[in-house]
Amino acid sequence: MIHHIKYTTAQRELAFLARKLATNRNVLYHGTRYRQLILKMEVLFRPPVGVPVVCLTRSPEVAAYWALLKRDNDEGRGSIFVFDRQSLASRYEITCNPEVYWHSDTTFHDEAEELIFEDVTKIGDHLIGTVSGPTVKLSRRDKILNREWERMMEARLRQLECQNDTRSRGKRGVAVARGPGKDPYTRLPAD
């Protein structure tokens, strides 16, 4: 018999906190095990492997599911970011994904997923707040893996900043010719 996954008590409690924070606003949730790193960098990166997309959801239970799913290199605490959907939509194209996530041949997860096909920068502009679950003590191995993950994300942030600097220099480094007899579309080096 095909059925939807059952959420745990911990997932339901974290979802309740996220829903309470949203207070009937049009929001999207993002469940993560990297809250501190995301807040420090102000970026939701697309994953380095798999489909290059930032995944958000309309369901706080789905966000809680992913937030509480242990990873090898996480910070030891699941969290949910609550974003203003309209604010995100004013900056990014958001695409609805109607597909369900299959855990097995009989168990599925309707993720109410919405996708952004680029890194989400300056998340503070769109963030309503975060809620977090209990902290889990990390093993020495987990701490080492987490530091390696953080270094890798910091390198991605530097790369993103370099790309943005190059784009902004390209825009500032060009002047448009003005004046009588000048072709307004001729591009000249800026002074």
C-alpha positions in Angstrom: 0.0 0.0 0.0 1.3 3.4 -1.0 1.5 6.0 1.8 3.1 9.3 2.8 5.9 9.2 5.3 5.0 9.7 8.9 6.7 12.7 10.7 8.4 12.1 14.0 7.5 14.1 17.1 10.8 16.1 16.9 10.0 17.0 13.2 6.5 18.1 14.1 7.7 20.2 17.0 10.3 22.0 14.9 7.7 22.5 12.1 5.4 24.0 14.7 8.0 26.6 15.7 8.7 27.5 12.1 4.9 27.8 11.3 4.5 30.0 14.4 7.4 32.2 13.2 5.8 32.6 9.8 2.6 33.9 11.3 0.3 33.5 8.3 2.7 35.2 5.9 3.5 33.9 2.4 6.8 32.1 3.2 9.2 29.4 2.0 11.1 27.2 4.4 14.6 25.7 4.1 15.7 22.9 6.4 19.4 22.7 7.0 22.1 21.3 9.3 24.4 24.3 8.5 22.7 27.3 10.1 25.8 29.0 11.5 27.7 28.7 8.2 24.7 30.0 6.1 24.2 33.0 8.4 28.0 33.7 8.4 28.2 33.6 4.6 24.8 35.1 3.9 24.4 32.6 1.0 22.3 29.5 0.2 24.6 27.7 -2.3 23.3 25.2 -4.8 24.8 21.8 -4.0 28.2 21.0 -5.4 26.9 17.6 -6.7 23.6 16.5 -8.1 21.0 19.0 -9.4 22.4 22.6 -9.1 19.3 24.1 -7.4 18.4 25.7 -4.0 15.5 23.7 -2.7 12.8 25.4 -0.6 9.4 24.2 0.5 6.0 25.5 1.4 5.8 22.9 4.2 7.5 23.4 7.5 7.2 19.6 8.2 9.3 18.9 5.0 11.9 21.5 6.1 12.0 19.9 9.6 12.5 16.5 8.0 15.6 17.7 6.1 16.8 19.8 9.1 16.8 16.8 11.4 18.4 14.4 8.9 21.9 13.8 10.3 24.9 14.3 7.9 28.5 13.4 8.4 29.8 17.0 8.2 27.0 19.0 9.8 27.0 21.4 12.8 25.1 19.0 15.1 21.8 21.0 15.0 18.9 21.1 12.6 17.4 24.5 11.8 14.7 25.9 9.6 15.1 29.2 7.7 11.9 31.0 7.1 12.0 33.3 4.1 9.5 35.9 2.7 8.4 34.3 -0.5 7.5 37.6 -2.2 10.9 39.1 -1.4 12.6 36.1 -2.9 10.4 36.2 -5.9 11.3 39.8 -6.5 15.0 38.8 -6.9 14.9 35.2 -8.1 12.8 33.1 -10.4 11.1 30.5 -8.3 9.9 27.3 -10.0 7.4 24.9 -8.4 8.3 21.2 -8.5 5.2 19.1 -8.5 7.1 15.8 -8.2 7.0 13.7 -5.0 10.1 12.3 -3.4 10.0 8.5 -3.2 11.7 6.9 -0.2 10.8 3.4 -1.3 8.3 1.7 -3.7 5.5 2.3 -1.3 6.5 5.4 0.8 6.6 8.9 -0.7 7.1 12.4 0.5 5.1 15.3 -1.0 7.7 18.0 -0.5 5.7 21.0 -1.7 9.1 22.0 -3.2 10.0 25.3 -4.9 13.3 25.7 -6.7 15.7 28.5 -7.4 18.3 27.7 -10.1 21.0 30.0 -8.7 22.8 30.7 -5.4 20.6 32.8 -3.1 22.8 35.7 -1.9 22.2 38.3 0.8 19.7 36.0 2.5 19.2 38.6 5.2 17.2 40.6 2.8 14.6 37.9 2.6 14.9 36.2 6.0 12.1 36.4 8.5 14.0 34.2 11.0 15.2 30.8 12.0 14.2 28.1 14.4 16.4 25.3 15.6 16.1 21.9 17.2 18.2 20.4 19.9 22.0 20.3 19.6 23.7 17.0 19.3 27.2 16.4 20.5 29.5 15.9 17.5 32.2 13.3 17.4 35.8 14.3 16.7 35.4 13.0 13.1 32.2 15.0 12.6 34.0 18.2 13.8 36.9 17.6 11.3 34.5 16.9 8.5 32.5 20.1 9.4 35.6 22.2 9.3 36.5 20.8 5.9 33.0 21.5 4.7 33.2 25.1 6.0 36.6 25.7 4.2 35.0 24.4 1.0 32.0 26.7 1.3 34.3 29.6 2.1 36.2 28.9 -1.1 32.9 28.9 -3.0 32.0 32.2 -1.4 35.3 33.7 -2.5 34.7 32.4 -6.0 31.2 33.9 -6.0 32.5 37.3 -4.8 35.2 37.3 -7.5 32.5 36.6 -10.2 30.3 39.4 -8.8 33.3 41.8 -8.7 34.2 41.0 -12.3 30.6 41.6 -13.4 30.4 44.9 -11.5 33.7 46.1 -12.9 32.5 45.2 -16.4 29.5 47.4 -15.9 31.4 50.3 -14.3 34.3 50.0 -16.8 32.3 51.0 -19.8 31.0 54.4 -20.8 28.5 55.2 -23.5 29.5 57.9 -26.1 27.4 61.1 -25.8 27.2 64.3 -27.8 26.5 65.5 -31.3 27.5 63.1 -34.0 28.3 60.3 -31.5 26.7 57.0 -31.9 24.9 56.5 -28.5 25.6 52.7 -28.7 29.4 53.1 -29.1 31.1 51.8 -26.0 34.3 53.6 -24.9 36.6 52.7 -22.0 35.6 54.6 -18.9 38.0 57.4 -17.6 
